[in-house]
Amino acid sequence: MGLLAGKIALVTGGGTGIGKAIAARFHAEGAAVAICGRRKDVLAAAAGQIGSDESRVMYGTMDVTRPEQVSDFVTEVVERFGGLDVLVNSAGIMRFGALTDATDELWSELLETNVLGPWRLMRSAVPHLRARGGGSIVNLSSIAGHKSLPNAGVYCTSKSAVTMMSQVAALEWAGDRIRVNIIAPGLVEETELADPIFGPEGVPAFYAKLRDLHPIGRSGVPRDVADTALFLASDQSSWMTGVVLPLDGGRHLATNRPPI
Ligand SMILES: NC(=O)c1ccc[n+]([C@@H]2O[C@H](COP(=O)([O-])OP(=O)(O)OC[C@H]3O[C@@H](n4cnc5c(N)ncnc54)[C@H](OP(=O)(O)O)[C@@H]3O)[C@@H](O)[C@H]2O)c1
């Protein structure tokens, strides 16, 4: 029996990168999974790779910045699979630039997608989790949510907000047996997150620059995050809520003090 046998999970951003790996891992552990994002072709390809069994895999286009699309998709998942037990908010975007250069539009884009998006998903999902007697929510923050990174101020702020919002939610819903936990990854390669900043051809150089910051000797891959998300989604973590898990090969421990 898989760790998520009989469970129903919705994974935003499930067409690529971390979200796709999480959905595949959950499916392999017995869950029915629903993935969403804005690009239908990407989602269709991902769903095909996750599994061919239509009774346990579905996808739908949904933009987290559009409240009605969020509530419609949650309803569609519940109608199709019969309920909801697990929500993973992996959809997100990253932008770089100095704070002095940040525009109102940039702030809106990041906060709408990275903060209000997960909030909308939680708002729509929570009544369904309650109806099942509880559930698990896993939100993707970042090392950028607890370490200040120059030239990433708007992204850092959005991820910090994800962490605090999730911790408040954890307290508000603990009595409903709905757990809310947060994963804060360091650099995870094999995703599309940095593509809009560097272009796909510039991403390898970006990865190479950051790799050595992770004391354990490598950056992450989506499978690393999927294993942690599985633990948080399953009953293996049933006494854990409101926790921020740094998942970064020890990068959060790093200091700029030179070795003495
Ligand atoms: N990769 C890393 O190093 C890293 C580190 C720390 C934290 N994270 C966090 O991990 C999460 C997953 O990122 P990733 O690395 O897997 O990058 P990714 O491959 O770019 O995945 C992000 C996903 O979000 C979806 N998305 C973006 N905007 C959306 C919107 N408005 N509505 C619905 N879906 C939207 C994208 O699909 P569409 O474009 O088709 O909508 C995409 O599938 C993000 O929250 C990111 O901030 C990543």
The ligand as a Gaussian input file, in Angstrom:
#p B3LYP/6-31G(d) Opt

LIG

0 1
 N       13.665000      25.887000      -8.668000
 C       14.145000      26.444000      -7.558000
 O       15.379000      26.622000      -7.408000
 C       13.212000      26.855000      -6.453000
 C       13.783000      27.204000      -5.224000
 C       12.958000      27.598000      -4.191000
 C       11.593000      27.652000      -4.375000
 N       11.056000      27.320000      -5.586000
 C        9.589000      27.412000      -5.729000
 O        9.094000      26.172000      -6.175000
 C        7.884000      26.372000      -6.913000
 C        7.949000      25.568000      -8.217000
 O        8.907000      26.170000      -9.064000
 P        9.790000      25.324000     -10.085000
 O       11.193000      25.508000      -9.695000
 O        9.241000      23.971000     -10.281000
 O        9.608000      26.213000     -11.416000
 P        8.750000      25.969000     -12.726000
 O        9.226000      24.759000     -13.445000
 O        8.784000      27.272000     -13.464000
 O        7.283000      25.697000     -12.173000
 C        6.381000      26.725000     -11.864000
 C        5.010000      26.333000     -12.377000
 O        4.066000      27.324000     -11.982000
 C        3.145000      27.506000     -13.040000
 N        2.611000      28.856000     -12.954000
 C        3.303000      30.024000     -12.997000
 N        2.462000      31.061000     -12.933000
 C        1.199000      30.539000     -12.834000
 C       -0.091000      31.096000     -12.754000
 N       -0.297000      32.430000     -12.777000
 N       -1.144000      30.265000     -12.657000
 C       -0.967000      28.921000     -12.653000
 N        0.230000      28.337000     -12.738000
 C        1.307000      29.140000     -12.829000
 C        3.945000      27.270000     -14.323000
 O        3.135000      26.778000     -15.381000
 P        2.504000      27.750000     -16.504000
 O        3.600000      28.674000     -16.945000
 O        2.055000      26.806000     -17.558000
 O        1.374000      28.452000     -15.835000
 C        4.938000      26.192000     -13.892000
 O        4.470000      24.912000     -14.196000
 C        7.751000      27.890000      -7.102000
 O        6.821000      28.386000      -6.174000
 C        9.149000      28.408000      -6.781000
 O        9.131000      29.726000      -6.311000
 C       11.833000      26.906000      -6.610000

